Each structure stands twice: as C-alpha cells, then as structure tokens.
Amino acid sequence: MAMADFPPPLPTFKPEAAAETRPSLSVTVVTFLAGGYRFGVEARHVHSQETQVANTYADICAAETVLGLPTQPGFIEELRQQRRPVLRIGGIALAISPPVELRCYTTEMIHPLPPLLIANCRVLGLIALAFDELGLVLLINGESLGDPNRHTPNIFRSRPVRVGQG
C-alpha cells in the first residue's frame, strides 16, 4: 500500500482552541457612580433615566442611602442643591452621580460573589464584581432595590433617606 492510500491523521483536540471558538455570553449593564464607587445594574431593570429637577424630590432616594453606603455630614443638603441623574430601577428612583454608561460585559468579566458573602454584605443587592478597562464595578441585583422587605435587617440597615426629607 502506498502512503497516498492512508487517510490524513485526525487533528489533535486542544481545549484552549475550543474555548476560543465558543461564543461568549454577555449582559448589558447600566453603570453609574454612588458614594465614589462604580455600580452596575442589568439594563433590563432600568426603566428610565431622568435629570433631577429642582424641588421635585417626592419619590427620589439618594443611591448612597439605598445601597447602604456611608455618607458625609451635610450630604442631603448638598444633594438638594445638585441636579443629579435619576435612574428608575424597579419601584424606586435613585439619585446617582454621573457618568451613566451603557456597557456590555462578557461572562468572563463577571465574578459572582459567594452566597455567604452576599448574605452578610452591607451593600444592598450586591451580587457580583466586574472588571473592565476602567476598573472595578459592583454589580447589584435590580430586583432587590425596590423592595427592602425582601432582605434581612443586617443588609438593609435603615429606611432610605428621601431627598425631600430633613
């Protein structure tokens, strides 16, 4: 038998090559600043973005207080004087800090938190961390923001401070 009669050898399987050809899943996230940290929430939970208009504070909550972040003395007074973007997420309107960006994160960029860490975290709704070219993004569960009763008292430590309240 001549060499031409044999079929060519089969290619060797390389797992790293298979991973490169597999399509990467992604999620669209709205990112914003609150308390000096970058946060993100899945875009499907954001109903609208508005600009806070002076003296229209009835249903707007400061993102810092809802998320359980520490605030400086005079924070509410300072907030009343600013025109901050407002995101309507679930049943709550959050006054946030710019920039507000729409970003796409692949599953490789997202790192879910372990359940024990989620259960004892002081940041309301924190479920994962993401890393992009700008650094760390704290990903929060948009479903958790509108209903503080869904969380244990150690996570949602106090009632959100509304911007119009003293």
Buried (B, 14 or more C-beta within 10 A) or exposed (E): EEEEEEEEEEEEEEEEEEEEEEEEEBBEBBBBBBBEBBBBBBBEBBEEBEEBEEEEBEEBBBBBBBBBBEBEEEBBEEBBEEEBBBBBBBEBBBBBBEEBEEBEBEEEBBEEBEEEEBEEBEBBBBBBBBEBEEEEBBBBBBBBBBEBEBBEEEBBEEEBBBBBEE
